Amino acid sequence: MALLTTSFAAVADDDIKNDEFNPITTGVTALNITPDARGASMGDLGAATDPDVNSQFWNPSKYAFAYSKAGVSISYTPWLRKLVNDIFLANLSGYWKIGSNDNQAVSASMRYFSLGEINSTDDGGNAMSSINPFEMSFDVGYSRKLSEKFSMGVALRYIYSDLGYSSYSGTDQSTGASAFSADISGYYTTYPMIGRNECQWSLGFNISNIGSKVSYNGGDDPAFLPANLRLGTAFTFPLADYHNLTITADANKLLVPARPRLANYENQEAYEQALQDWKDMSSITGIFKSFSDAPGGAKEELREITFSIGAEYCYNQQFFLRGGFFNENKYKGNRKYFGLGAGFALNVIKLDAAYMIATAQNSPLDQTLRFTLSFDMDGIRNLFGK
């Protein structure tokens, strides 16, 4: 079940040195998988893009600036489809603006990540039983405008990771682990005039999954949640009447301390003590430790930052074309891929699709598809005249 406790890293290049390849490991890695097609098609970003129904994952504070009163969306992603056909991510998100001035919003989302069916066999290769491991989370959020240009939001999350049952050992003891976390986010947007054109410039941040640790194997194998700092900016300018172009970028850093490696210690005893200290470290301490604990110093800390850059063309808020690129350092996972996508909105329904193209042909992330169907609940109400 190493898939659950390490990053979904692409296969490393031959020129990567084994002593420098040191990706950050976490539990419940599914929490950081992009759920929606819009963000995925622009290279996995969304901290500062225009508010949409799926802002709960990217930046919950954006909901306070949402144009519609309420919305709901469902997303589906067949995951690692080049390797298997029964792993998928499903996500449900929604929000509702409250208050007489529509300057507040409540939101919620639920995600379910299925790792498919895993069959166990005895020493003779005979089938014994099968398990269906999964990870899921449910969160609620609140966002509020603090001024005409700035809002902040918080979200509280319950997380459950179930690796199945210990059927390999002949027992029925559950291997599930629970955790709680919180997000803190902010969003700033303004409308500068460039020439005769009114543009939009936005900044956003989201510190997500600040919470407890998950403990597998009865507490013998604790893991940090994938706490993450996301910073982003977006700039939108008109090309012509009804034609807009948005250029946007995000930077991410996992707020998780690096797991000690034997190669970085003089002897086995020193390594075992460091490993025990890492296991005993609280998640809050780990967040601060994550900025200064890399064995390679500041150079390696910078390697832990991933970058995304993307663009979105919009015609009359009805037709959308998107593209982007995601880059992770080759020593920290080596995920590098392009995102492409399109969207179409008709009255109160919007359909978005995204397609991932990895730079390495042997990457399990290559050819990943995502689909998102969104509904404008306020528009539906107006459609029926209520």
C-alpha positions in Angstrom: 0.0 0.0 0.0 2.9 2.3 -0.6 0.7 4.2 -3.0 -1.1 5.8 -0.1 1.9 7.1 1.8 4.2 8.4 -0.9 3.6 11.0 -3.6 2.2 10.0 -7.0 5.7 10.6 -8.5 6.4 10.1 -12.1 9.1 7.5 -13.0 12.4 9.2 -12.4 14.8 9.9 -15.3 18.0 7.8 -15.6 20.2 10.8 -14.8 18.6 11.4 -11.4 21.1 10.6 -8.7 19.7 8.2 -6.1 21.3 10.2 -3.2 19.5 13.4 -4.3 16.1 11.9 -5.2 14.2 12.8 -2.0 10.5 13.4 -2.5 8.3 14.4 0.5 6.2 11.6 1.8 2.7 12.1 3.3 -0.4 10.1 4.2 -3.7 10.6 2.4 -2.1 11.9 -0.8 -5.4 12.0 -2.5 -6.2 15.3 -0.7 -3.8 17.1 -3.1 -5.2 15.6 -6.3 -6.9 18.2 -8.4 -10.7 17.4 -8.4 -12.0 19.6 -11.2 -11.4 19.9 -14.9 -11.0 23.7 -15.0 -8.1 23.8 -12.7 -6.5 20.7 -14.1 -6.6 22.0 -17.7 -4.5 25.0 -16.7 -1.7 23.0 -15.1 -3.3 22.3 -11.7 -3.9 25.9 -10.5 -6.7 28.0 -9.1 -5.6 30.2 -6.1 -6.4 33.4 -7.8 -8.7 32.6 -10.8 -12.2 33.8 -11.0 -14.5 32.2 -8.3 -16.3 29.1 -9.4 -18.2 26.2 -7.8 -14.9 24.3 -7.2 -13.1 27.1 -5.2 -13.4 25.0 -2.1 -10.2 23.0 -3.1 -8.2 26.0 -4.5 -9.2 28.9 -2.3 -12.5 29.0 -0.3 -12.3 32.7 0.3 -13.1 33.3 -3.4 -16.8 32.3 -2.8 -17.4 35.7 -1.2 -16.9 37.2 -4.7 -18.9 34.6 -6.6 -21.2 36.1 -9.2 -24.1 33.7 -8.6 -26.1 33.1 -5.4 -25.4 29.4 -5.2 -24.0 26.5 -7.2 -23.1 22.8 -7.1 -20.8 20.7 -9.2 -19.7 17.0 -9.6 -16.4 16.0 -10.9 -15.0 12.6 -12.0 -11.4 11.5 -12.7 -10.3 8.1 -13.8 -6.9 8.0 -12.1 -3.7 6.3 -13.4 -5.8 5.0 -16.3 -2.6 3.9 -18.2 -2.0 1.3 -15.4 -5.5 0.2 -14.1 -9.1 0.8 -14.8 -10.7 0.8 -11.4 -9.0 3.7 -9.6 -11.0 7.0 -9.6 -11.6 10.3 -7.8 -15.2 11.6 -7.4 -15.8 15.1 -6.0 -19.0 17.0 -5.0 -18.8 20.7 -4.3 -21.3 23.5 -3.6 -21.7 26.9 -2.0 -24.5 29.3 -1.0 -24.1 33.1 -0.5 -25.7 34.5 2.6 -26.4 37.9 4.1 -28.3 40.8 2.7 -25.3 42.2 0.8 -24.2 38.8 -0.5 -20.8 39.4 1.1 -20.6 36.0 2.9 -20.8 32.4 1.7 -21.0 28.9 3.2 -19.5 26.0 1.2 -18.9 22.3 1.4 -17.3 19.5 -0.6 -16.9 15.8 -0.4 -14.4 13.7 -2.2 -14.0 9.9 -2.6 -10.9 8.3 -3.9 -11.1 4.6 -4.7 -8.0 2.6 -5.1 -9.8 -0.2 -6.8 -9.8 -3.9 -5.8 -6.7 -5.6 -4.4 -6.7 -9.4 -4.2 -4.6 -11.3 -1.7 -3.2 -14.8 -2.2 -1.5 -17.4 -0.1 2.0 -18.7 -0.6 0.8 -21.1 -3.4 -0.8 -18.2 -5.4 -4.3 -19.2 -4.5 -6.8 -16.3 -4.1 -7.8 -15.8 -0.5 -9.8 -12.5 -0.3 -10.0 -9.0 -1.8 -10.1 -5.5 -0.3 -11.3 -2.2 -1.7 -9.1 0.5 -0.1 -10.3 4.1 -0.3 -9.8 7.6 1.0 -12.5 10.2 1.6 -13.0 13.6 3.1 -15.8 16.0 3.9 -15.4 19.7 4.6 -17.4 22.8 5.3 -16.2 26.4 4.8 -17.1 30.0 5.5 -15.9 33.0 3.6 -16.5 36.8 4.0 -15.6 40.0 2.3 -13.5 42.2 4.6 -13.5 45.0 2.1 -14.6 45.7 -1.5 -11.4 44.0 -2.7 -10.4 41.5 -0.1 -11.9 38.4 1.5 -10.8 35.6 3.8 -12.1 32.1 4.3 -11.8 29.0 6.6 -12.7 25.4 6.0 -12.8 22.5 8.5 -12.3 18.9 7.2 -12.8 15.4 8.3 -10.6 12.8 6.6 -10.8 9.0 6.6 -8.3 6.7 5.0 -9.2 3.0 4.9 -6.6 0.6 3.5 -9.1 -2.3 3.8 -8.9 -5.1 6.4 -5.9 -7.0 7.7 -7.0 -10.1 5.9 -3.3 -10.9 5.1 -2.7 -11.6 8.8 -5.9 -13.5 9.1 -7.7 -10.9 11.3 -10.6 -8.6 10.7 -9.1 -5.6 12.4 -9.8 -2.4 10.4 -6.8 -0.5 9.1 -8.7 2.7 8.7 -7.3 6.0 10.1 -9.1 9.3 10.7 -7.9 12.8 10.9 -9.1 16.4 11.1 -7.7 19.5 9.3 -8.4 23.1 8.6 -7.7 25.6 5.7 -7.0 29.3 5.9 -7.3 31.4 2.7 -7.4 34.9 1.4 -8.3 36.5 -2.0 -7.7 40.0 -3.3 -9.0 41.4 -6.6 -9.0 44.8 -8.2 -9.9 46.3 -11.6 -7.1 48.5 -13.0 -7.5 50.5 -16.2 -4.9 49.9 -18.9 -5.5 52.3 -21.7 -9.2 52.3 -22.2 -9.6 48.7 -21.1 -10.8 47.6 -17.6 -8.7 44.6 -16.6 -8.8 42.4 -13.5 -5.8 41.5 -11.3 -6.2 39.0 -8.5 -4.0 37.5 -5.8 -4.8 34.5 -3.6 -3.3 32.2 -1.0 -4.5 29.0 0.7 -2.8 27.1 3.6 -4.6 23.8 3.5 -4.7 20.6 5.6 -3.4 22.0 8.8 -4.3 19.3 11.2 -3.6 16.0 13.0 -1.6 13.1 11.7 -3.0 9.8 10.4 -1.8 6.7 12.2 -1.7 3.4 10.2 -1.0 0.0 11.7 -2.4 0.7 15.1 -0.3 3.9 15.5 3.0 2.2 14.6 3.2 4.1 11.2 2.1 7.7 11.6 2.0 10.0 8.6 1.7 13.7 8.1 -1.3 15.1 6.2 -0.3 16.8 2.9 -0.4 20.3 4.4 0.3 22.8 1.6 0.9 26.4 1.0 -0.5 27.7 -2.3 0.1 31.2 -3.7 -1.3 32.5 -6.9 -2.0 35.4 -9.2 -4.2 36.0 -12.2 -4.6 38.8 -14.7 -7.5 39.1 -17.1 -7.7 41.6 -20.0 -10.2 42.0 -22.8 -9.2 41.1 -26.4 -12.4 42.5 -27.9 -16.1 42.7 -27.1 -17.1 39.5 -25.3 -13.5 38.1 -25.7 -11.3 37.8 -22.6 -7.9 36.2 -21.9 -6.6 35.3 -18.4 -3.0 34.5 -17.6 -2.4 32.9 -14.2 0.2 31.2 -12.1 0.5 29.2 -8.9 3.3 28.1 -6.6 3.0 25.3 -4.0 5.1 24.0 -1.2 4.2 21.0 1.0 4.4 22.0 4.6 5.7 18.6 5.6 9.1 17.7 7.1 11.4 15.4 5.1 11.5 11.8 6.4 15.1 11.0 7.6 17.2 8.8 5.3 20.0 6.5 6.5 22.4 8.0 3.9 22.3 11.4 5.7 23.5 10.0 9.1 26.8 8.7 10.3 25.5 5.5 11.8 22.4 3.4 12.3 21.8 4.6 15.8 21.7 8.3 14.8 19.3 7.5 12.0 16.9 5.5 14.2 16.8 8.4 16.7 16.1 10.9 13.9 13.4 8.7 12.5 11.8 8.3 15.9 11.9 12.1 16.4 10.2 12.5 13.0 7.4 10.1 14.0 6.9 11.8 17.3 6.9 15.4 15.8 3.6 17.2 15.9 2.0 18.3 12.7 2.2 22.0 13.7 5.9 21.7 14.5 6.4 19.9 11.2 4.9 22.8 9.3 7.6 25.2 10.6 10.3 22.5 10.3 9.5 22.0 6.7 11.1 25.3 5.7 14.6 24.4 7.1 15.0 20.6 7.3 16.0 19.5 3.8 19.4 17.7 3.9 20.6 19.7 1.0 19.9 23.1 2.7 18.3 26.1 1.0 18.9 24.6 -2.5 16.9 21.5 -1.7 14.2 23.6 0.0 13.7 25.5 -3.3 13.4 22.2 -5.1 10.3 21.4 -3.1 8.3 24.2 -4.7 6.1 23.3 -7.6 5.0 25.8 -10.3 2.0 26.0 -12.5 1.3 28.5 -15.3 -1.9 28.6 -17.4 -4.2 30.6 -19.6 -8.0 30.7 -20.2 -9.7 32.2 -23.2 -13.4 33.0 -22.6 -16.1 34.1 -25.1 -19.1 35.7 -23.6 -18.9 33.5 -20.5 -20.2 30.6 -22.6 -17.2 29.0 -24.3 -13.8 28.4 -22.8 -10.4 27.2 -24.0 -7.6 26.4 -21.5 -4.0 25.3 -21.3 -1.2 25.1 -18.8 1.9 23.4 -17.6 2.8 21.9 -14.2 6.5 21.5 -13.1 8.0 19.6 -10.2 11.7 19.3 -9.6 13.1 16.0 -10.8 14.6 15.3 -7.4 11.2 15.8 -5.7 8.9 13.7 -7.8 9.6 14.7 -11.4 6.0 15.3 -12.3 5.9 17.4 -15.4 2.8 17.7 -17.6 0.7 19.9 -19.9 -3.0 20.4 -19.3 -5.5 21.1 -22.0 -9.2 21.6 -21.7 -12.4 23.3 -22.8 -15.7 24.3 -21.3 -19.2 25.1 -22.5 -21.9 26.9 -20.5 -25.6 26.9 -21.5 -28.1 28.7 -19.3 -27.6 27.1 -15.9 -25.4 24.2 -16.8 -21.7 24.1 -17.5 -19.6 21.2 -18.7 -15.8 21.2 -18.4 -13.3 18.6 -19.6 -9.5 18.4 -19.2 -6.8 16.2 -20.6 -3.3 15.7 -19.2 -0.2 15.1 -21.4 2.9 14.1 -19.4 6.3 15.0 -20.8 7.6 11.5 -20.1 5.8 8.7 -22.1 6.2 6.2 -19.2 4.5 8.5 -16.7 1.4 6.9 -15.1 -0.3 10.4 -15.1 -0.2 10.6 -18.9 -3.6 10.8 -20.7 -5.5 11.5 -17.5 -9.0 12.8 -18.1 -11.3 14.9 -15.9 -14.9 15.9 -16.3 -16.9 18.5 -14.3 -20.6 19.2 -14.5 -21.7 22.4 -12.7 -25.2 23.9 -12.0 -26.0 27.5 -11.3 -28.7 27.0 -8.5 -29.6 30.6 -8.5 -30.2 30.4 -12.3 -32.3 27.3 -11.9 -34.5 29.1 -9.4 -35.0 32.0 -11.7 -35.7 29.7 -14.6 -38.7 28.4 -12.7 -39.7 31.9 -11.6 -39.2 31.4 -7.9 
